[in-house]
Amino acid sequence: MEQYEELLGIFDTELKRGTLTLAILSQLHSSQYGYSLLQSITDKQIEIEAGTLYPMLRRLEKQGILVSDWDTTESRPRKYYVLSDLGRTLYQQLAANWRNQVEIMKEIIGEAGT
């Protein structure tokens, strides 16, 4: 049973890894700062830790998928992120790919009788 739990954890992590990026992009059509994004994602029952989110935001920004802007009007400065033009286009295609993949998997899993 220990091997089962270990394998399940590995495969579950692999399954979630790609969907996490899509989930984050889906929430950035309007500007959000890191903590508000974290709350938004976790409120939707998607598990993510700050230690995963913030490096991902920096990577997506470096890739040109996100743009950021600092808001220094409050006592605590916040960095806001939003999809760039490239990010919006990329998100639309990834979402379409995801929907297609879901339909294919429904057929495959349905055929397996599980």
URJONOR-V365983 format. One record per residue. RES is the residue in three letters. SS is DSSP state (~ for helix, > for strand, _ for the rest). PHI is phi in degrees with one decimal (999 if undefined). OMEGA is omega in whole degrees, -180 to 180 (999 if undefined). Layout:
# URJONOR-V365983
RES,SS,PHI,OMEGA
RES,SS,PHI,OMEGA
This chain:
# URJONOR-V365983
MET,_,999,179
GLU,~,-63.5,179
GLN,~,-63.9,178
TYR,~,-58.2,-179
GLU,~,-61.2,179
GLU,~,-64.7,179
LEU,~,-64.1,178
LEU,~,-59.5,178
GLY,~,-61.0,180
ILE,~,-64.2,-178
PHE,~,-67.9,178
ASP,~,-64.6,178
THR,~,-63.2,178
GLU,~,-61.5,-180
LEU,~,-63.4,-177
LYS,~,-76.3,-173
ARG,~,-56.4,-179
GLY,~,-70.5,-178
THR,~,-73.1,-179
LEU,~,-64.1,178
THR,~,-62.1,179
LEU,~,-61.9,178
ALA,~,-62.4,180
ILE,~,-65.5,179
LEU,~,-60.4,-178
SER,~,-64.4,-177
GLN,_,-97.1,-173
LEU,_,-111.5,172
HIS,_,-73.5,172
SER,_,-124.8,-175
SER,_,-59.9,174
GLN,>,-143.6,173
TYR,>,-92.7,-171
GLY,~,-50.4,-176
TYR,~,-67.7,178
SER,~,-65.3,177
LEU,~,-65.5,178
LEU,~,-57.4,179
GLN,~,-64.2,-180
SER,~,-60.5,-179
ILE,~,-67.5,-178
THR,~,-68.8,175
ASP,~,-63.0,179
LYS,_,-94.1,176
GLN,_,69.0,175
ILE,_,-103.4,-177
GLU,_,-80.5,175
ILE,_,-154.8,178
GLU,_,-106.0,179
ALA,~,-56.3,-180
GLY,~,-66.8,175
THR,~,-97.0,-175
LEU,~,-65.1,-173
TYR,~,-62.4,175
PRO,~,-63.2,179
MET,~,-65.8,178
LEU,~,-61.2,179
ARG,~,-63.7,179
ARG,~,-65.0,180
LEU,~,-64.0,177
GLU,~,-68.2,179
LYS,~,-62.3,179
GLN,_,-80.1,179
GLY,_,85.5,-178
ILE,_,-82.0,177
LEU,>,-120.1,168
VAL,>,-122.6,-178
SER,>,-131.2,178
ASP,>,-151.8,179
TRP,>,-87.5,171
ASP,>,-105.8,-178
THR,_,-109.9,-179
THR,_,-76.7,178
GLU,_,-89.1,179
SER,_,-66.1,179
ARG,_,-115.3,-180
PRO,_,-61.6,179
ARG,>,-129.6,177
LYS,>,-97.2,-179
TYR,>,-98.9,180
TYR,>,-118.0,175
VAL,>,-151.4,178
LEU,>,-64.3,171
SER,_,-80.7,175
ASP,~,-59.2,177
LEU,~,-60.4,-179
GLY,~,-61.8,178
ARG,~,-63.8,179
THR,~,-63.3,179
LEU,~,-62.3,179
TYR,~,-59.7,-179
GLN,~,-58.0,-179
GLN,~,-70.5,178
LEU,~,-63.5,178
ALA,~,-64.4,177
ALA,~,-64.3,177
ASN,~,-61.2,180
TRP,~,-62.7,180
ARG,~,-58.8,179
ASN,~,-63.2,-180
GLN,~,-62.9,179
VAL,~,-61.0,180
GLU,~,-63.3,178
ILE,~,-62.5,-179
MET,~,-66.3,176
LYS,~,-59.6,178
GLU,~,-65.8,-178
ILE,~,-64.4,-179
ILE,~,-66.8,177
GLY,~,-61.6,179
GLU,~,-65.9,-180
ALA,~,-73.8,178
GLY,_,76.2,-179
THR,_,-105.1,999
